[in-house]
Amino acid sequence: MENIRNFSIIAHIDHGKSTLADRLIQLTGVSDARTFRDQILDTMDIERERGITIKSQAISLPYRARDGKDYVLNLIDTPGHVDFSYEVSRSLASCEGVLLLIDASQGVQAQTLANLYLAMEHDLEIIPVINKIDLPSADIEWVLGQIESELGLDPAHHLACSAKEGIGIGDILEAIVQRIPPPTGSPGASLAALIFDAQYDLFRGTLIHCRVFDGTVKSGDTIRFMFNDSVYRVEEVGRFLLTREKRAQLSAGEVGYIIAGVKTVSSVSIGDTITMDEKPCPKPLPGFREIKPVVFASIYPISSDDYEDLAEAVEKYKLNDAAFLYEKDSSIALGQGFRCGFLGLLHMDIVQERLEREYGLSIMLSVPSVRFRFTLKDGDVLTVDNPSHYPGPMAIEKAEEPYIRAAMMLPDRYLGSVMNLCIEKRGTNSNLRYLSPGRVELIYEMPLAEVIYDFYDRFKSMTQGYGSFDYDLIDYRQSDLVLLDILVNGEKVDALSQIVHRERARARGVHACDRLKEEIPRQMYKIAIQGAIGDEIVSRSTISAFRKDVTAKCYGGDITRKRKLLEKQKMGKKRMKMIGSVSIPQSAFLAVLKSDTDS
Amino acid sequence: MAEMPPAAGLYLHIPFCRSKCAYCDFYSMTDTSLIPRFVTALCNEINQYEEEFLEFDTIYLGGGTPSLLSLEEIESIMEAIWRAFTILPDAEITIEINPADRGRSELAELNDLGINRISIGVQSFDDRELLFMGRRHTAEQAAQTLEDAHGAGFVNIGLDLIYGLPDQTVRRWQSSLGEALRFDPSHLSCYELEIKPCTPLGRRLKRGDFASQNEDTQRDFFVRTSELLEEAGFVHYEVSNFARGMERASRHNQKYWDHTPYLGLGPSAHSFRGARRWWNHESLDDYLHALENGMLPKCGSETINRDELRMEALFLGLRTRKGIDMQQFKNRHGIDLMEIKGSELREWSRAGLIEIEGSHIRPTRSGMIVADALALF
């Protein structure tokens, strides 16, 4: 155990986390040039393209240190977005130390700070690393000043590197060995292993990624998940190099995987504790929380012929994403589909993109919603995450909506505009605290529904990327809720309906009508778009009729060129959904949620 | 498929122009010294198709500017045609004429060669507009040519006009149109000025020398043209074409629109038969080179599949007043339009875009101008 180090790299986005991971992997010789692809830990295409890590991963790096001894350095990668902050915290809980990476020209940023706090919560050894020192704009002195004043860390203990150029990587490996404490725990004690990730493997079922804190686990053992008391027989344990490496056992201090015939990742809960069925540990490891989706939307195939394909894709996708929930749903406007639950809007985006990309589907998402709670006059309590299940005003005794506690960190020069935004979003019970001169932490309690409606985009643009935002669900509070319907050409489009606060309904209706007017292309005749609460029309816009085509002659018999042009247009039209006789593009549904400030 | 195939159409592309018009992106060249070589090559090409296409009932000499050719050259082409093909007795034989290229006596000689329809590229009766478009004739010359055409014995006289020029008002266009009617044409093609990026006008537009007309005004031009000419007794039989009675409609162009076979000869010309379409080299050099080396000047071809043919039938049909006979469409293309698109069709009918009469759908005036969009359903 003396020779094991468990660590993560944490950083603001684009400060070079994945590149540093690549270099560490290269330098320790786990991968040769042939197997090496840039940013090895981000395996999904979307992660590469967006440059963010969605699923956390782990890798064991064998390293002979300058003291001549052999070490195993377990690098646990963390996802980098607020939707996945719980997964980040579980990854950090599996470590003893972190590399806190800071860009030499950009300095300390919002996520640097947010990540630092997370690491401090877990009592981790923090090694500040200044990256990108090769850049002409690098200003190391200034960053050192920030490390002291804004992070409250000792700048004398920093390291400097250029992950891109491979400068300073050796020193980082040495610092990991010397400064991060080895894990503690007893291989002989009752098994306690923390699950920080789970991945689906087509042949072996679920791969449980875990950190063993106490005890030992080997194939043939009967283990128990403490959260739901389910019991499995271990088939294989091992660790991650670039591929899986089977081992005889995993014991206290080690990071690796367990294969135990678990059919789906949904049977595994991130943060849960694995113990021995026969001899369980006295209590689970701290910090467990059940992941619950908070944002709900329906997915429909653009062509209803694709429903069976979508059903298959959703089922397969679910195997690898425990946080994603779905059930059958059908819409009058959009036909058969699935009602889905997501951790947040980014998570929703990612699911949509992966379904389209990995399964070749064209899909459409309805307007996202939170889960509301209605107490009916007959005493029944109804939770509604789908506006089409809204019980109707006459039946409702009491309406409630989920509230969050939003924690924001930002430079104080943006304070005024951010506070206005929070007030606009029905924020209450604010709390303000200076972290350091010029930098504040702002707390608000806000309805979650307001946050999923364009809050994050506006917050980010207001603070020019210097603001960080995190939230926790706190409770349900009474609220005056109404159902806002959208009618296109007189026909109600149920997938565009929203449950909203009465005071905001009219404005939301006006906004929806305006945005739809921009998104829906002109059709053969005039189309009215209306927002309605019950029978009352609260907003209206009109899309004037498509006026004319190019009347060019088909000259000299060159019909082919014209046909190809029309075929192209027709392909574009196939990406739209026919509602009655109006074709509505996919973008229209999400546009209803986007604020005017992005356009 | 037992029915006799209808007689085919023959198109000849004469790729020469004395100067390029400012809006034109068709293939043409100004080096007229190549004309004799071209005529030989064209006759050669005609001969190569001797066996394949048997009967034609329309011939169309277009361009370019066919009127740049001498009478002798036109005569030798016509002779080659008569020798190689069967031309039905009542064939429609058209030539495009540029005003000021031919006097009355020469027009009469064209008539003697069997050419019975002329299409005059007037474009406008406003000298400023003609200058803007880079035409090399004046309104007065156009008027003269029209009178000469009548004098030369032509009864089937068509003229081409262009509307929607930058700054042009609907009112000014109407007076051009009124001027055209004074010469009692039997056919009018009225095209909206389309400014393509790779033309002189396209470059000027990009430089900001002028702005193009907005969509609503363009539509006004279209609607007004149609109204005015229908009042004057013309049939608006295709998006851009008007005839004094359907018997004066261009029989040749109709073949493009209803999948009748046609043979196109000369650079860049397209041909169609059965499910095949093929086309010639665009450049005169490549065209001459092929024929002078004993090869056909084909540069591409495609076989049109069932779906493509159906789509063409739809968008071509909806460009014409005759519209689509749904029964015939079903027989040919295997799809019952009413069965699969009935609700859209009825919706369009309510919106005044089409008329449904028995098994016929016909675009109305408002429907014609969005014919492409209608065909996309």
Interface residues (C-beta under 8 A of the other chain):
Chain A: M524 Y525 A545 F546 R547 K548 D549 V550 T551 A552 K553 C554 Y555 G556 G557 D558 I559 T560 K562 R563 L566 E567 Q569 K570 K573 S581
Chain B: Y11 H13 F26 G62 S189 Y191 E192 E194 E215 D216 Q218 R219 F222 V239 S240 Y256 W257 Y262 G264 S268 A269 H270 S271 F272 R277 W279 E302 E308 M311 E312 F315 L316 R319 S343 E344 E347 W348 A351 L353 I369 V370 A371 D372 A373 L374 A375 L376
